[in-house]
């Protein structure tokens, strides 16, 4: 598995954990991700996190940063 695949897999895992109490938002993320709209999914997660006032864990923030620098940037 490539580094980007590992990071993508971890990003999904962390996002599922972060949005586990918000099934509607998690469903929307899953739709975007499954349709290959990874950039939109990333932006959606960031916007949703801010909108809901969620505080990501340290591990979640690290994964977010890794995904951003390897895929979004």
mmCIF file as gemmi writes it, N, C-alpha and C atoms, coordinates in Angstrom:
data_model
loop_
_atom_site.group_PDB
_atom_site.id
_atom_site.type_symbol
_atom_site.label_atom_id
_atom_site.label_alt_id
_atom_site.label_comp_id
_atom_site.label_asym_id
_atom_site.label_entity_id
_atom_site.label_seq_id
_atom_site.pdbx_PDB_ins_code
_atom_site.Cartn_x
_atom_site.Cartn_y
_atom_site.Cartn_z
_atom_site.occupancy
_atom_site.B_iso_or_equiv
_atom_site.pdbx_formal_charge
_atom_site.auth_seq_id
_atom_site.auth_asym_id
_atom_site.pdbx_PDB_model_num
ATOM 1 N N . UNK Axp A 1 ? 0.853 -1.181 0 1 0 ? 1 A 1
ATOM 2 C CA . UNK Axp A 1 ? 0 0 0 1 0 ? 1 A 1
ATOM 3 C C . UNK Axp A 1 ? 0.9 1.245 0 1 0 ? 1 A 1
ATOM 4 N N . UNK Axp A 2 ? 0.557 2.222 -0.84 1 0 ? 2 A 1
ATOM 5 C CA . UNK Axp A 2 ? 1.352 3.44 -0.914 1 0 ? 2 A 1
ATOM 6 C C . UNK Axp A 2 ? 1.062 4.342 0.28 1 0 ? 2 A 1
ATOM 7 N N . UNK Axp A 3 ? 1.945 5.294 0.473 1 0 ? 3 A 1
ATOM 8 C CA . UNK Axp A 3 ? 1.743 6.245 1.568 1 0 ? 3 A 1
ATOM 9 C C . UNK Axp A 3 ? 0.406 6.966 1.445 1 0 ? 3 A 1
ATOM 10 N N . UNK Axp A 4 ? 0.076 7.393 0.235 1 0 ? 4 A 1
ATOM 11 C CA . UNK Axp A 4 ? -1.178 8.128 0.073 1 0 ? 4 A 1
ATOM 12 C C . UNK Axp A 4 ? -2.373 7.227 0.361 1 0 ? 4 A 1
ATOM 13 N N . UNK Axp A 5 ? -2.308 5.979 -0.033 1 0 ? 5 A 1
ATOM 14 C CA . UNK Axp A 5 ? -3.41 5.057 0.255 1 0 ? 5 A 1
ATOM 15 C C . UNK Axp A 5 ? -3.552 4.834 1.759 1 0 ? 5 A 1
ATOM 16 N N . UNK Axp A 6 ? -2.428 4.727 2.441 1 0 ? 6 A 1
ATOM 17 C CA . UNK Axp A 6 ? -2.443 4.568 3.9 1 0 ? 6 A 1
ATOM 18 C C . UNK Axp A 6 ? -3.052 5.796 4.558 1 0 ? 6 A 1
ATOM 19 N N . UNK Axp A 7 ? -2.662 6.955 4.09 1 0 ? 7 A 1
ATOM 20 C CA . UNK Axp A 7 ? -3.175 8.204 4.67 1 0 ? 7 A 1
ATOM 21 C C . UNK Axp A 7 ? -4.656 8.373 4.354 1 0 ? 7 A 1
ATOM 22 N N . UNK Axp A 8 ? -5.069 8.044 3.143 1 0 ? 8 A 1
ATOM 23 C CA . UNK Axp A 8 ? -6.491 8.126 2.791 1 0 ? 8 A 1
ATOM 24 C C . UNK Axp A 8 ? -7.315 7.203 3.681 1 0 ? 8 A 1
ATOM 25 N N . UNK Axp A 9 ? -6.818 6.003 3.883 1 0 ? 9 A 1
ATOM 26 C CA . UNK Axp A 9 ? -7.512 5.025 4.73 1 0 ? 9 A 1
ATOM 27 C C . UNK Axp A 9 ? -7.635 5.546 6.167 1 0 ? 9 A 1
ATOM 28 N N . UNK Axp A 10 ? -6.564 6.13 6.676 1 0 ? 10 A 1
ATOM 29 C CA . UNK Axp A 10 ? -6.577 6.677 8.037 1 0 ? 10 A 1
ATOM 30 C C . UNK Axp A 10 ? -7.494 7.896 8.124 1 0 ? 10 A 1
ATOM 31 N N . UNK Axp A 11 ? -7.528 8.714 7.079 1 0 ? 11 A 1
ATOM 32 C CA . UNK Axp A 11 ? -8.402 9.887 7.062 1 0 ? 11 A 1
ATOM 33 C C . UNK Axp A 11 ? -9.864 9.454 7.174 1 0 ? 11 A 1
ATOM 34 N N . UNK Axp A 12 ? -10.235 8.425 6.423 1 0 ? 12 A 1
ATOM 35 C CA . UNK Axp A 12 ? -11.61 7.915 6.485 1 0 ? 12 A 1
ATOM 36 C C . UNK Axp A 12 ? -11.898 7.391 7.887 1 0 ? 12 A 1
ATOM 37 N N . UNK Axp A 13 ? -10.989 6.63 8.437 1 0 ? 13 A 1
ATOM 38 C CA . UNK Axp A 13 ? -11.17 6.072 9.79 1 0 ? 13 A 1
ATOM 39 C C . UNK Axp A 13 ? -11.361 7.197 10.81 1 0 ? 13 A 1
ATOM 40 N N . UNK Axp A 14 ? -10.5 8.194 10.759 1 0 ? 14 A 1
ATOM 41 C CA . UNK Axp A 14 ? -10.574 9.304 11.707 1 0 ? 14 A 1
ATOM 42 C C . UNK Axp A 14 ? -11.856 10.115 11.513 1 0 ? 14 A 1
ATOM 43 N N . UNK Axp A 15 ? -12.259 10.306 10.27 1 0 ? 15 A 1
ATOM 44 C CA . UNK Axp A 15 ? -13.482 11.063 9.993 1 0 ? 15 A 1
ATOM 45 C C . UNK Axp A 15 ? -14.703 10.307 10.508 1 0 ? 15 A 1
ATOM 46 N N . UNK Axp A 16 ? -14.72 9.018 10.302 1 0 ? 16 A 1
ATOM 47 C CA . UNK Axp A 16 ? -15.84 8.216 10.821 1 0 ? 16 A 1
ATOM 48 C C . UNK Axp A 16 ? -15.929 8.328 12.34 1 0 ? 16 A 1
ATOM 49 N N . UNK Axp A 17 ? -14.786 8.327 12.984 1 0 ? 17 A 1
ATOM 50 C CA . UNK Axp A 17 ? -14.766 8.471 14.444 1 0 ? 17 A 1
ATOM 51 C C . UNK Axp A 17 ? -15.261 9.861 14.852 1 0 ? 17 A 1
ATOM 52 N N . UNK Axp A 18 ? -14.773 10.882 14.167 1 0 ? 18 A 1
ATOM 53 C CA . UNK Axp A 18 ? -15.129 12.264 14.491 1 0 ? 18 A 1
ATOM 54 C C . UNK Axp A 18 ? -16.621 12.527 14.297 1 0 ? 18 A 1
ATOM 55 N N . UNK Axp A 19 ? -17.187 11.979 13.234 1 0 ? 19 A 1
ATOM 56 C CA . UNK Axp A 19 ? -18.594 12.248 12.911 1 0 ? 19 A 1
ATOM 57 C C . UNK Axp A 19 ? -19.537 11.132 13.354 1 0 ? 19 A 1
ATOM 58 N N . UNK Axp A 20 ? -19.073 10.236 14.18 1 0 ? 20 A 1
ATOM 59 C CA . UNK Axp A 20 ? -19.88 9.077 14.577 1 0 ? 20 A 1
ATOM 60 C C . UNK Axp A 20 ? -21.203 9.453 15.243 1 0 ? 20 A 1
ATOM 61 N N . UNK Axp A 21 ? -21.277 10.588 15.887 1 0 ? 21 A 1
ATOM 62 C CA . UNK Axp A 21 ? -22.517 11.018 16.54 1 0 ? 21 A 1
ATOM 63 C C . UNK Axp A 21 ? -23.404 11.864 15.626 1 0 ? 21 A 1
ATOM 64 N N . UNK Axp A 22 ? -22.987 12.008 14.376 1 0 ? 22 A 1
ATOM 65 C CA . UNK Axp A 22 ? -23.698 12.849 13.42 1 0 ? 22 A 1
ATOM 66 C C . UNK Axp A 22 ? -23.943 12.052 12.13 1 0 ? 22 A 1
ATOM 67 N N . UNK Axp A 23 ? -24.93 11.161 12.15 1 0 ? 23 A 1
ATOM 68 C CA . UNK Axp A 23 ? -25.138 10.251 11.014 1 0 ? 23 A 1
ATOM 69 C C . UNK Axp A 23 ? -25.419 10.946 9.68 1 0 ? 23 A 1
ATOM 70 N N . UNK Axp A 24 ? -26.123 12.058 9.696 1 0 ? 24 A 1
ATOM 71 C CA . UNK Axp A 24 ? -26.418 12.762 8.445 1 0 ? 24 A 1
ATOM 72 C C . UNK Axp A 24 ? -25.131 13.296 7.818 1 0 ? 24 A 1
ATOM 73 N N . UNK Axp A 25 ? -24.297 13.926 8.633 1 0 ? 25 A 1
ATOM 74 C CA . UNK Axp A 25 ? -23.045 14.476 8.143 1 0 ? 25 A 1
ATOM 75 C C . UNK Axp A 25 ? -22.085 13.368 7.725 1 0 ? 25 A 1
ATOM 76 N N . UNK Axp A 26 ? -22.056 12.298 8.497 1 0 ? 26 A 1
ATOM 77 C CA . UNK Axp A 26 ? -21.205 11.161 8.149 1 0 ? 26 A 1
ATOM 78 C C . UNK Axp A 26 ? -21.652 10.555 6.824 1 0 ? 26 A 1
ATOM 79 N N . UNK Axp A 27 ? -22.945 10.443 6.628 1 0 ? 27 A 1
ATOM 80 C CA . UNK Axp A 27 ? -23.473 9.926 5.371 1 0 ? 27 A 1
ATOM 81 C C . UNK Axp A 27 ? -23.076 10.786 4.186 1 0 ? 27 A 1
ATOM 82 N N . UNK Axp A 28 ? -23.135 12.085 4.378 1 0 ? 28 A 1
ATOM 83 C CA . UNK Axp A 28 ? -22.739 13.007 3.293 1 0 ? 28 A 1
ATOM 84 C C . UNK Axp A 28 ? -21.25 12.838 2.972 1 0 ? 28 A 1
ATOM 85 N N . UNK Axp A 29 ? -20.425 12.74 4.011 1 0 ? 29 A 1
ATOM 86 C CA . UNK Axp A 29 ? -18.995 12.504 3.799 1 0 ? 29 A 1
ATOM 87 C C . UNK Axp A 29 ? -18.787 11.219 3.003 1 0 ? 29 A 1
ATOM 88 N N . UNK Axp A 30 ? -19.464 10.151 3.413 1 0 ? 30 A 1
ATOM 89 C CA . UNK Axp A 30 ? -19.319 8.852 2.755 1 0 ? 30 A 1
ATOM 90 C C . UNK Axp A 30 ? -19.722 8.953 1.28 1 0 ? 30 A 1
ATOM 91 N N . UNK Axp A 31 ? -20.801 9.676 0.996 1 0 ? 31 A 1
ATOM 92 C CA . UNK Axp A 31 ? -21.246 9.858 -0.392 1 0 ? 31 A 1
ATOM 93 C C . UNK Axp A 31 ? -20.163 10.527 -1.228 1 0 ? 31 A 1
ATOM 94 N N . UNK Axp A 32 ? -19.624 11.613 -0.707 1 0 ? 32 A 1
ATOM 95 C CA . UNK Axp A 32 ? -18.585 12.34 -1.428 1 0 ? 32 A 1
ATOM 96 C C . UNK Axp A 32 ? -17.351 11.464 -1.632 1 0 ? 32 A 1
ATOM 97 N N . UNK Axp A 33 ? -16.933 10.809 -0.578 1 0 ? 33 A 1
ATOM 98 C CA . UNK Axp A 33 ? -15.725 9.968 -0.634 1 0 ? 33 A 1
ATOM 99 C C . UNK Axp A 33 ? -15.919 8.815 -1.616 1 0 ? 33 A 1
ATOM 100 N N . UNK Axp A 34 ? -17.045 8.125 -1.502 1 0 ? 34 A 1
ATOM 101 C CA . UNK Axp A 34 ? -17.293 6.96 -2.355 1 0 ? 34 A 1
ATOM 102 C C . UNK Axp A 34 ? -17.421 7.324 -3.831 1 0 ? 34 A 1
ATOM 103 N N . UNK Axp A 35 ? -17.825 8.553 -4.105 1 0 ? 35 A 1
ATOM 104 C CA . UNK Axp A 35 ? -17.952 8.983 -5.501 1 0 ? 35 A 1
ATOM 105 C C . UNK Axp A 35 ? -16.639 9.547 -6.044 1 0 ? 35 A 1
ATOM 106 N N . UNK Axp A 36 ? -15.581 9.487 -5.228 1 0 ? 36 A 1
ATOM 107 C CA . UNK Axp A 36 ? -14.266 9.945 -5.683 1 0 ? 36 A 1
ATOM 108 C C . UNK Axp A 36 ? -14.049 11.439 -5.577 1 0 ? 36 A 1
ATOM 109 N N . UNK Axp A 37 ? -14.954 12.112 -4.912 1 0 ? 37 A 1
ATOM 110 C CA . UNK Axp A 37 ? -14.85 13.567 -4.754 1 0 ? 37 A 1
ATOM 111 C C . UNK Axp A 37 ? -14.111 13.868 -3.45 1 0 ? 37 A 1
ATOM 112 N N . UNK Axp A 38 ? -12.838 13.452 -3.413 1 0 ? 38 A 1
ATOM 113 C CA . UNK Axp A 38 ? -12.056 13.515 -2.184 1 0 ? 38 A 1
ATOM 114 C C . UNK Axp A 38 ? -11.807 14.945 -1.714 1 0 ? 38 A 1
ATOM 115 N N . UNK Axp A 39 ? -11.565 15.833 -2.627 1 0 ? 39 A 1
ATOM 116 C CA . UNK Axp A 39 ? -11.339 17.231 -2.225 1 0 ? 39 A 1
ATOM 117 C C . UNK Axp A 39 ? -12.6 17.823 -1.588 1 0 ? 39 A 1
ATOM 118 N N . UNK Axp A 40 ? -13.734 17.569 -2.198 1 0 ? 40 A 1
ATOM 119 C CA . UNK Axp A 40 ? -14.998 18.049 -1.638 1 0 ? 40 A 1
ATOM 120 C C . UNK Axp A 40 ? -15.27 17.407 -0.282 1 0 ? 40 A 1
ATOM 121 N N . UNK Axp A 41 ? -14.934 16.132 -0.151 1 0 ? 41 A 1
ATOM 122 C CA . UNK Axp A 41 ? -15.12 15.438 1.122 1 0 ? 41 A 1
ATOM 123 C C . UNK Axp A 41 ? -14.255 16.073 2.2 1 0 ? 41 A 1
ATOM 124 N N . UNK Axp A 42 ? -13.022 16.389 1.859 1 0 ? 42 A 1
ATOM 125 C CA . UNK Axp A 42 ? -12.102 17.019 2.804 1 0 ? 42 A 1
ATOM 126 C C . UNK Axp A 42 ? -12.646 18.381 3.262 1 0 ? 42 A 1
ATOM 127 N N . UNK Axp A 43 ? -13.062 19.194 2.314 1 0 ? 43 A 1
ATOM 128 C CA . UNK Axp A 43 ? -13.61 20.515 2.641 1 0 ? 43 A 1
ATOM 129 C C . UNK Axp A 43 ? -14.88 20.367 3.477 1 0 ? 43 A 1
ATOM 130 N N . UNK Axp A 44 ? -15.732 19.41 3.113 1 0 ? 44 A 1
ATOM 131 C CA . UNK Axp A 44 ? -16.954 19.169 3.871 1 0 ? 44 A 1
ATOM 132 C C . UNK Axp A 44 ? -16.641 18.84 5.328 1 0 ? 44 A 1
ATOM 133 N N . UNK Axp A 45 ? -15.667 17.96 5.555 1 0 ? 45 A 1
ATOM 134 C CA . UNK Axp A 45 ? -15.298 17.584 6.926 1 0 ? 45 A 1
ATOM 135 C C . UNK Axp A 45 ? -14.805 18.803 7.702 1 0 ? 45 A 1
ATOM 136 N N . UNK Axp A 46 ? -13.959 19.614 7.085 1 0 ? 46 A 1
ATOM 137 C CA . UNK Axp A 46 ? -13.464 20.801 7.779 1 0 ? 46 A 1
ATOM 138 C C . UNK Axp A 46 ? -14.58 21.789 8.094 1 0 ? 46 A 1
ATOM 139 N N . UNK Axp A 47 ? -15.446 22.029 7.128 1 0 ? 47 A 1
ATOM 140 C CA . UNK Axp A 47 ? -16.568 22.95 7.356 1 0 ? 47 A 1
ATOM 141 C C . UNK Axp A 47 ? -17.517 22.414 8.428 1 0 ? 47 A 1
ATOM 142 N N . UNK Axp A 48 ? -17.802 21.119 8.365 1 0 ? 48 A 1
ATOM 143 C CA . UNK Axp A 48 ? -18.716 20.491 9.319 1 0 ? 48 A 1
ATOM 144 C C . UNK Axp A 48 ? -18.13 20.515 10.73 1 0 ? 48 A 1
ATOM 145 N N . UNK Axp A 49 ? -16.851 20.259 10.836 1 0 ? 49 A 1
ATOM 146 C CA . UNK Axp A 49 ? -16.18 20.288 12.137 1 0 ? 49 A 1
ATOM 147 C C . UNK Axp A 49 ? -16.334 21.665 12.776 1 0 ? 49 A 1
ATOM 148 N N . UNK Axp A 50 ? -16.119 22.697 11.985 1 0 ? 50 A 1
ATOM 149 C CA . UNK Axp A 50 ? -16.256 24.073 12.491 1 0 ? 50 A 1
ATOM 150 C C . UNK Axp A 50 ? -17.709 24.387 12.836 1 0 ? 50 A 1
ATOM 151 N N . UNK Axp A 51 ? -18.616 24.021 11.924 1 0 ? 51 A 1
ATOM 152 C CA . UNK Axp A 51 ? -20.043 24.318 12.112 1 0 ? 51 A 1
ATOM 153 C C . UNK Axp A 51 ? -20.591 23.659 13.381 1 0 ? 51 A 1
ATOM 154 N N . UNK Axp A 52 ? -20.172 22.428 13.64 1 0 ? 52 A 1
ATOM 155 C CA . UNK Axp A 52 ? -20.674 21.696 14.804 1 0 ? 52 A 1
ATOM 156 C C . UNK Axp A 52 ? -19.865 21.972 16.076 1 0 ? 52 A 1
ATOM 157 N N . UNK Axp A 53 ? -18.778 22.709 15.943 1 0 ? 53 A 1
ATOM 158 C CA . UNK Axp A 53 ? -17.944 23.004 17.102 1 0 ? 53 A 1
ATOM 159 C C . UNK Axp A 53 ? -17.214 21.783 17.639 1 0 ? 53 A 1
ATOM 160 N N . UNK Axp A 54 ? -16.881 20.849 16.747 1 0 ? 54 A 1
ATOM 161 C CA . UNK Axp A 54 ? -16.186 19.635 17.168 1 0 ? 54 A 1
ATOM 162 C C . UNK Axp A 54 ? -14.711 19.925 17.415 1 0 ? 54 A 1
ATOM 163 N N . UNK Axp A 55 ? -14.15 19.225 18.367 1 0 ? 55 A 1
ATOM 164 C CA . UNK Axp A 55 ? -12.731 19.364 18.667 1 0 ? 55 A 1
ATOM 165 C C . UNK Axp A 55 ? -12.05 18.058 18.279 1 0 ? 55 A 1
ATOM 166 N N . UNK Axp A 56 ? -11.333 18.077 17.142 1 0 ? 56 A 1
ATOM 167 C CA . UNK Axp A 56 ? -10.666 16.86 16.691 1 0 ? 56 A 1
ATOM 168 C C . UNK Axp A 56 ? -9.568 16.429 17.669 1 0 ? 56 A 1
ATOM 169 N N . UNK Axp A 57 ? -9.381 15.119 17.75 1 0 ? 57 A 1
ATOM 170 C CA . UNK Axp A 57 ? -8.31 14.587 18.591 1 0 ? 57 A 1
ATOM 171 C C . UNK Axp A 57 ? -6.958 14.923 17.964 1 0 ? 57 A 1
ATOM 172 N N . UNK Axp A 58 ? -5.91 14.746 18.711 1 0 ? 58 A 1
ATOM 173 C CA . UNK Axp A 58 ? -4.563 14.968 18.205 1 0 ? 58 A 1
ATOM 174 C C . UNK Axp A 58 ? -4.296 14.063 16.998 1 0 ? 58 A 1
ATOM 175 N N . UNK Axp A 59 ? -4.717 12.809 17.1 1 0 ? 59 A 1
ATOM 176 C CA . UNK Axp A 59 ? -4.533 11.866 16 1 0 ? 59 A 1
ATOM 177 C C . UNK Axp A 59 ? -5.326 12.308 14.766 1 0 ? 59 A 1
ATOM 178 N N . UNK Axp A 60 ? -6.537 12.817 14.986 1 0 ? 60 A 1
ATOM 179 C CA . UNK Axp A 60 ? -7.35 13.301 13.881 1 0 ? 60 A 1
ATOM 180 C C . UNK Axp A 60 ? -6.686 14.49 13.196 1 0 ? 60 A 1
ATOM 181 N N . UNK Axp A 61 ? -6.156 15.398 13.98 1 0 ? 61 A 1
ATOM 182 C CA . UNK Axp A 61 ? -5.483 16.576 13.413 1 0 ? 61 A 1
ATOM 183 C C . UNK Axp A 61 ? -4.246 16.177 12.62 1 0 ? 61 A 1
ATOM 184 N N . UNK Axp A 62 ? -3.494 15.194 13.113 1 0 ? 62 A 1
ATOM 185 C CA . UNK Axp A 62 ? -2.298 14.716 12.414 1 0 ? 62 A 1
ATOM 186 C C . UNK Axp A 62 ? -2.688 14.093 11.081 1 0 ? 62 A 1
ATOM 187 N N . UNK Axp A 63 ? -3.716 13.27 11.08 1 0 ? 63 A 1
ATOM 188 C CA . UNK Axp A 63 ? -4.176 12.631 9.85 1 0 ? 63 A 1
ATOM 189 C C . UNK Axp A 63 ? -4.678 13.675 8.864 1 0 ? 63 A 1
ATOM 190 N N . UNK Axp A 64 ? -5.413 14.663 9.357 1 0 ? 64 A 1
ATOM 191 C CA . UNK Axp A 64 ? -5.898 15.748 8.515 1 0 ? 64 A 1
ATOM 192 C C . UNK Axp A 64 ? -4.724 16.478 7.859 1 0 ? 64 A 1
ATOM 193 N N . UNK Axp A 65 ? -3.724 16.777 8.627 1 0 ? 65 A 1
ATOM 194 C CA . UNK Axp A 65 ? -2.543 17.469 8.107 1 0 ? 65 A 1
ATOM 195 C C . UNK Axp A 65 ? -1.83 16.609 7.055 1 0 ? 65 A 1
ATOM 196 N N . UNK Axp A 66 ? -1.654 15.34 7.344 1 0 ? 66 A 1
ATOM 197 C CA . UNK Axp A 66 ? -1.006 14.435 6.391 1 0 ? 66 A 1
ATOM 198 C C . UNK Axp A 66 ? -1.79 14.368 5.084 1 0 ? 66 A 1
ATOM 199 N N . UNK Axp A 67 ? -3.112 14.237 5.189 1 0 ? 67 A 1
ATOM 200 C CA . UNK Axp A 67 ? -3.952 14.167 3.99 1 0 ? 67 A 1
ATOM 201 C C . UNK Axp A 67 ? -3.844 15.449 3.2 1 0 ? 67 A 1
ATOM 202 N N . UNK Axp A 68 ? -3.898 16.572 3.867 1 0 ? 68 A 1
ATOM 203 C CA . UNK Axp A 68 ? -3.816 17.856 3.193 1 0 ? 68 A 1
ATOM 204 C C . UNK Axp A 68 ? -2.503 17.971 2.417 1 0 ? 68 A 1
ATOM 205 N N . UNK Axp A 69 ? -1.377 17.698 3.073 1 0 ? 69 A 1
ATOM 206 C CA . UNK Axp A 69 ? -0.079 17.906 2.426 1 0 ? 69 A 1
ATOM 207 C C . UNK Axp A 69 ? 0.23 16.887 1.351 1 0 ? 69 A 1
ATOM 208 N N . UNK Axp A 70 ? -0.263 15.691 1.454 1 0 ? 70 A 1
ATOM 209 C CA . UNK Axp A 70 ? 0.019 14.7 0.424 1 0 ? 70 A 1
ATOM 210 C C . UNK Axp A 70 ? -1.02 14.671 -0.686 1 0 ? 70 A 1
ATOM 211 N N . UNK Axp A 71 ? -2.226 15.082 -0.41 1 0 ? 71 A 1
ATOM 212 C CA . UNK Axp A 71 ? -3.263 14.966 -1.432 1 0 ? 71 A 1
ATOM 213 C C . UNK Axp A 71 ? -3.83 16.315 -1.871 1 0 ? 71 A 1
ATOM 214 N N . UNK Axp A 72 ? -4.135 17.172 -0.963 1 0 ? 72 A 1
ATOM 215 C CA . UNK Axp A 72 ? -4.8 18.431 -1.291 1 0 ? 72 A 1
ATOM 216 C C . UNK Axp A 72 ? -3.83 19.479 -1.833 1 0 ? 72 A 1
ATOM 217 N N . UNK Axp A 73 ? -2.651 19.491 -1.284 1 0 ? 73 A 1
ATOM 218 C CA . UNK Axp A 73 ? -1.65 20.52 -1.634 1 0 ? 73 A 1
ATOM 219 C C . UNK Axp A 73 ? -1.099 20.24 -2.963 1 0 ? 73 A 1
